[in-house]
Amino acid sequence: MTEPRVALVTGGTGFVGANLVRKLVNDGWDVHAVVRPGSDLSMLADIEQTIQVHVHDGSTEQLIEIVKFASPQIVFHLASLFLAQHAPQDIAPLINSNLLFSTQLVEAMSVNGVRHLINTGTSWQHYENQDYSPVCLYAATKQAFEAVLTYYVDVARLAAVTLQLFDTYGPNDPRAKLFTLLRKTARSGEPLLMSPGEQLIDLVYIDDVLAAYLLAAERLLQNRVGSHEIYAVTSGQPVRLRDLVETYGRITGQTLAVEWGARPYRPREVMLPWNRGTVVPGWEPKVGLAAGIALMEQQSPRLPETIAHMAGG
Ligand SMILES: NC(=O)c1ccc[n+]([C@@H]2O[C@H](COP(=O)([O-])OP(=O)(O)OC[C@H]3O[C@@H](n4cnc5c(N)ncnc54)[C@H](OP(=O)(O)O)[C@@H]3O)[C@@H](O)[C@H]2O)c1
């Protein structure tokens, strides 16, 4: 019998991370999750007994011990603090989560001779389609870690793949993102105040996002990544926000009281998502927007039965 593959995952209590942990477990991997002392494990409740959870105390030394114990073939690094806009008091948490913790992680890998990393970046590193122009400080911290990673790739011989994600969606998403707000609006009937809604949104269904992580993992395990490869996890088919809301309302059969133009656009609003990235070789999104929305909403008991039929298409 072949030994199971071993993964160490950060950010496993978050939306994408919890789905990735569940997928890895279902695919037969031994999974170690690094969490914080106060982490809410509810997203992992159904599989908590089948994985090993390590509570990181914040020190580099203890993270070295965790990585040594887990001895993973691949580290999937998804932990991050996301803030679309920051205030002065956010600087320390942003740097701690996105730069300090990330650097501690690659140091711990390097000390233990663990060579394969999948890092998670953001399309927001590319405002107005530039090679590098951060939409916000969060995106700048993602870029800063990629710069640090270059050191570990060049000097400590790490092999890394960075997946730069766009918008992601799927069932049981606790994040305060668009679909959560639309669901709430539909239920309460309260008007949702929105920007003029002309921006394009690039949404990738969670299963497709996970497929990109798994393909990247295969590239690393087959030693096809010499240094650091960067890929976009993009639908390639961005939709106007107004059309997205219209599609959501149509598929779910709900009336949405949206007041377009009631809010201004954000500073540096992304009107056109980055479209110059390349995707992981062999990867393409399989779940279209309408099917993805239907699949997502099947989880909701208050939605019409017809949605179940649409999800297959
Ligand atoms: N729309 C998108 O989904 C999108 C777009 C672009 C990039 N990304 C990137 O994709 C990744 C996953 O995103 P997500 O939306 O699934 O994240 P999420 O739901 O916001 O979850 C964030 C995760 O990071 C963990 N974390 C934060 N700071 C940490 C620290 N200092 N030490 C250890 N863990 C820490 C959180 O743990 P706690 O439970 O302790 O809070 C949580 O598990 C992130 O790197 C994000 O930047 C996502």
PDBQT file of the ligand as one rigid body, heavy atoms in Angstrom, charges set to zero:
ROOT
HETATM    1  N1  LIG A 401     -11.881  36.321  -3.056  1.00  0.00    +0.000 N 
HETATM    2  C1  LIG A 401     -11.017  35.455  -2.612  1.00  0.00    +0.000 C 
HETATM    3  O1  LIG A 401     -11.392  34.408  -2.167  1.00  0.00    +0.000 OA
HETATM    4  C2  LIG A 401      -9.554  35.763  -2.670  1.00  0.00    +0.000 A 
HETATM    5  C3  LIG A 401      -9.078  36.640  -3.654  1.00  0.00    +0.000 A 
HETATM    6  C4  LIG A 401      -7.707  36.856  -3.717  1.00  0.00    +0.000 A 
HETATM    7  C5  LIG A 401      -6.867  36.225  -2.834  1.00  0.00    +0.000 A 
HETATM    8  N2  LIG A 401      -7.363  35.406  -1.863  1.00  0.00    +0.000 N 
HETATM    9  C6  LIG A 401      -6.446  34.767  -0.924  1.00  0.00    +0.000 C 
HETATM   10  O2  LIG A 401      -6.839  33.406  -0.772  1.00  0.00    +0.000 OA
HETATM   11  C7  LIG A 401      -6.532  32.967   0.555  1.00  0.00    +0.000 C 
HETATM   12  C8  LIG A 401      -7.764  32.382   1.191  1.00  0.00    +0.000 C 
HETATM   13  O3  LIG A 401      -8.759  33.381   1.208  1.00  0.00    +0.000 OA
HETATM   14  P1  LIG A 401     -10.113  33.192   2.039  1.00  0.00    +0.000 P 
HETATM   15  O4  LIG A 401     -11.045  34.238   1.531  1.00  0.00    +0.000 OA
HETATM   16  O5  LIG A 401     -10.499  31.779   2.058  1.00  0.00    +0.000 OA
HETATM   17  O6  LIG A 401      -9.632  33.615   3.491  1.00  0.00    +0.000 OA
HETATM   18  P2  LIG A 401     -10.523  33.839   4.811  1.00  0.00    +0.000 P 
HETATM   19  O7  LIG A 401     -11.814  33.112   4.711  1.00  0.00    +0.000 OA
HETATM   20  O8  LIG A 401     -10.535  35.313   5.077  1.00  0.00    +0.000 OA
HETATM   21  O9  LIG A 401      -9.604  33.121   5.896  1.00  0.00    +0.000 OA
HETATM   22  C9  LIG A 401      -8.363  33.620   6.241  1.00  0.00    +0.000 C 
HETATM   23  C10 LIG A 401      -7.600  32.530   6.933  1.00  0.00    +0.000 C 
HETATM   24  O10 LIG A 401      -6.282  33.005   7.267  1.00  0.00    +0.000 OA
HETATM   25  C11 LIG A 401      -6.018  32.685   8.618  1.00  0.00    +0.000 C 
HETATM   26  N3  LIG A 401      -5.038  33.612   9.207  1.00  0.00    +0.000 N 
HETATM   27  C12 LIG A 401      -5.034  34.949   9.122  1.00  0.00    +0.000 A 
HETATM   28  N4  LIG A 401      -3.984  35.436   9.769  1.00  0.00    +0.000 NA
HETATM   29  C13 LIG A 401      -3.295  34.378  10.274  1.00  0.00    +0.000 A 
HETATM   30  C14 LIG A 401      -2.102  34.244  11.044  1.00  0.00    +0.000 A 
HETATM   31  N5  LIG A 401      -1.410  35.314  11.427  1.00  0.00    +0.000 N 
HETATM   32  N6  LIG A 401      -1.700  33.008  11.399  1.00  0.00    +0.000 NA
HETATM   33  C15 LIG A 401      -2.400  31.926  11.006  1.00  0.00    +0.000 A 
HETATM   34  N7  LIG A 401      -3.544  31.990  10.283  1.00  0.00    +0.000 NA
HETATM   35  C16 LIG A 401      -3.978  33.217   9.923  1.00  0.00    +0.000 A 
HETATM   36  C17 LIG A 401      -7.381  32.781   9.287  1.00  0.00    +0.000 C 
HETATM   37  O11 LIG A 401      -7.334  32.116  10.518  1.00  0.00    +0.000 OA
HETATM   38  P3  LIG A 401      -8.264  32.499  11.780  1.00  0.00    +0.000 P 
HETATM   39  O12 LIG A 401      -9.358  31.466  11.783  1.00  0.00    +0.000 OA
HETATM   40  O13 LIG A 401      -7.362  32.393  12.939  1.00  0.00    +0.000 OA
HETATM   41  O14 LIG A 401      -8.763  33.901  11.550  1.00  0.00    +0.000 OA
HETATM   42  C18 LIG A 401      -8.229  32.070   8.235  1.00  0.00    +0.000 C 
HETATM   43  O15 LIG A 401      -8.048  30.663   8.335  1.00  0.00    +0.000 OA
HETATM   44  C19 LIG A 401      -5.962  34.181   1.279  1.00  0.00    +0.000 C 
HETATM   45  O16 LIG A 401      -4.565  34.142   1.201  1.00  0.00    +0.000 OA
HETATM   46  C20 LIG A 401      -6.491  35.354   0.472  1.00  0.00    +0.000 C 
HETATM   47  O17 LIG A 401      -5.680  36.494   0.600  1.00  0.00    +0.000 OA
HETATM   48  C21 LIG A 401      -8.693  35.166  -1.758  1.00  0.00    +0.000 A 
ENDROOT
TORSDOF 0
